Amino acid sequence: MERLEIPAGGVGGSHSLGHCSVISSEVEENAFGGVIEDCGHWICEEAPKDLLRFVSELDSRLSWA
C-alpha cells in the first residue's frame, strides 16, 4: 500500500468514536490526530476551545507556501 503524502488530521470526542479518529502513521506520512476528553459527537459545541487548539496545531504543521 502506498502512503499518502498530503498532511491529514483527525479528531474525535472520547465519548463518541474519538479512538477511530486517530490517523495511522502507517497510511499517512504526516498524520496528526487526537481525542478530546470528556466530549461526545458535537465537538464544536461541547469543546470549542479544545477543537480550536487542535486546528491551530494542525495549521502550524501545514506548509502554506
C-alpha positions, -999 to +999 in steps of 0.1 A: +000+000+000+013+034-009+014+060+018-004+094+014+020+123+010-005+150+020-009+162+056-041+149+073-057+154+107-085+138+126-101+145+159-129+129+179-146+130+212-138+104+238-175+096+244-181+091+207-158+075+182-127+095+191-105+065+192-113+059+155-102+094+145-065+089+153-049+087+119-024+058+115+011+068+105+012+035+085-011+051+060-002+088+063+033+102+063+022+135+080-005+121+103-019+141+132-048+131+153-062+132+187-091+126+211-108+153+230-115+141+265-150+144+281-166+152+247-191+134+226-202+138+190-208+175+189-172+188+194-178+223+182-205+228+208-191+207+236-154+216+235-148+246+212-115+257+228-101+222+226-111+220+190-095+254+182-062+242+198-063+211+176-070+231+144-043+256+154-018+228+159-027+212+126-024+246+108+011+251+123+021+217+108+010+226+073+032+243+048+012+270+031+040+281+007 
